[in-house]
Amino acid sequence: MKERTIMNFPKFKNIEIINEIRNKYDPLADKVNPHITIVFPFACKLENEEIESWIKNALTGMHPYKHTIE
């Protein structure tokens, strides 16, 4: 069983500041780009395509949203 997580990788205007802070405090800063974690790590037997299909099906009828980080 694989360990999975679901993350959103938005485009940040202040990426330099975010990376500076992450390099100081986040031991995984050099492993993953700045992100927003949607689902924290979970064990799963499904393949990427199956997870993607499940998510798309679960979100049917949902509308996109905009988020602002200041």
N, C-alpha and C positions, 0 to 999 in steps of 0.2 A: 504494500500500500504506500502511495506517495504522500508526502506532506505538501499541501497546496495552500495558496493564499490568493485573494483577489484584490488587485490594486488599481487605482486610477492614476494615470500619469498626466496631470494637467500641465499646461504651459504657464510658467510663472514669469512675471515681469522682473522680479527681484531675485533671479536664480543665483546670482553671485553671493548675495547675503545668505540665502538658504544653504548653499553649498558650504560656505564658511562656517556656519553654525553646525551643520551636520558633520563636517570634518572634525570639529572640536568634540562633539558629544555622541555621535552615532557610529558605533563600531562597524556598521554595514554601509557607511556612506560610499565607499569605493565599490560596493557590490551591486547596489540598486540605485537608480536615479530617484530624485525627489518625487514623492508620491503621496497619495492619500490611501490608506488601507481601508478597503471596503469590508473584507472578511478576513479576520485573523487566521493564522495557520490552522488547518484541519487535515485529518487523514482522509484519503479518498482513493478508491480503486478506479474511478473514471479517467478516461483520457481527456486531453485538452478539448478536443472537438465535442465530446459528450458533455463536458461542463459548459462549454459555450452554448450548445444547443439548449441545455436545461435553463441557463440564464435567459437566453432570448425568449424561450417559451414562458418563463416566469414573468418577464417584463412586458409581455404582449398587452397592449392597451395603455401602457404607462407612457407618459410624455417626458421628453428630456427636460432637464432643469439646468439653469446656469448658477454657478457658485462663484462668489467673489471672496478672495482672501486678501485682507488688508493688514 
